[in-house]
């Protein structure tokens, strides 16, 4: 938190936070040192040879990856930290493009074509695609994998993304049990036919997401079957993937190592020999590790450090648009929060401009609506404002004038200093504008996810990064059937609009329906948008092939390390 903003919150509190911050920095420095020692030994470095330098020499990319991944099963996980690893070891039909998120890049699918106004798609799979155990990757593997995603007993939180397949929703909800009725068929080993619920010109964008990735059927069956969660198949000794890298080691809370796959169909393009993902959920520790030569790139950067690097080291600071929204979830099943007047009062009393200017400081935009204004021609509704007077009136109408009688609520957030800073700022805004008091609860990433899923919270910090470049990916998680909703809120009208948007024949109709749905979301406010993201991080200039991306998804096979000037 900047000194100016601390002053606005109160001198005494600022002094207490300063001591806490010094303690945290000391712990971070110690942890950073230990991480450096581990990386030094793991890299086989000699005296005076830093891990990043050895990495450049040996083509070993060292990346900070935020929190410890929840898992590496593409049909179970939902997070960005998981995606970074999974996209290295499993490949879908369509890949991330190296420079432009809007373009498709061939993956397992070598060719494709659409019919019936983008409702029916044919994919020709390359014959040289291989699983890491040598088995060919076939169209039947995709049929099995998509059936697994839609098997109700698996409980995949992203299952609704596959509702775009004809009769997928009916199968997932148990209305039909014959999967052959669902819109995916293997016409032969290398031809996949996909039939959708309606014209979907953006379908290729959807296929980049890991919920559509294949898994190796014999391995899944060996370790518990199609509906097994938490199965042992994701251990390194059992993992069978089909990506440019294979899983070599996973040392919990230390490192995940992936190495180049010799059987990958495009192995000649892959220049990196290895990637190491380090779970570091503290921005100060990431920064220290980077400056000490232990990693080539951080996953983020503490907001208060941005001005320094802009002035002094712009060559290592990356700041780029990021297609996502930072928001607060509200558990509408809780008393008080079940009243839309209270939810709106909380939303209107947040000074978003102050947060992005003095707390986050990374070029973020205040979110006056939910969907970011970066989806091309989509014009999202922006109905929010900073209006403390209106907020006080609404709270009084709800029966809590000046905050009198308002129960003490709690803001839940996962471990990261910027989340704490934002929570503390909003805590003070609600106290000052509404006269209400909230407490803060910090949890480690995996526990935080479980707490949210159980609806065991009042207010929870959250963020959503688009899964592909279409606004429906920001909105369909708030349907009543979405495993990612986790607010207790549901609207039949919202659900119907999303369903119609999935089937819309033109972009104009598609965007119009989504705008109506988003207006309902902003009227009901089960979530409070705070800001639209930018991606801020530090990166070694010797990392090559790294381009700005709206979704921050980079195909690792196009990255390499090179000495400056080489």
Buried (B, 14 or more C-beta within 10 A) or exposed (E): BBEEBBEBBEEEEBEEBEEEBEEBBEEBBEBBBEBBEBBBEBBEBEEEBBBBBBBBEBBBBBBBBBBBBBBBBBBBBBBBBBBBBBBBBBBBBBBBBBBEBEEBBBBBBBEBEBEEEBBBBBBBBBEEBBBBBEBBBBBBBBBBBBBBBBBEEBEBBBBBBBBBBBBBBBBBEEEBEEBEEBBBBBEEBBBBBBBBBBBBBBBBBBBBBBBBBBBBBEBBEBBEEBBBEEBEBBEBEBBBBBBBBBBBBBEEEBBBBBBBBEBBBBEEEBBBBBBBBBBBBBBBBBBBBBBBBBBBBBBBBBBBBBEEBBEEEEEBBBBBBBBBBBBBBBBBEBEBBBBBBBBBBBBBBBBBEBBBBBBBBBBBBBBBBBBBBBBEEBBBBBBBEBBBEBBBBBBBEBEBBEBEEBEEBEBBBBBBBBBBBBBBBBBBBBBBBBBBEBEBBBBEBBEBBEBBBEBEBBBBBBBBBBBBBBBBBBBBBBBEBBBBBBBBBBBEEBBBBBBBBBBBBEBEBBBBBBBBBBBBBBEBBBBBBBBBBBBBBBBBEBBEBBEBBBBBBBBBBBBBBBEEEE
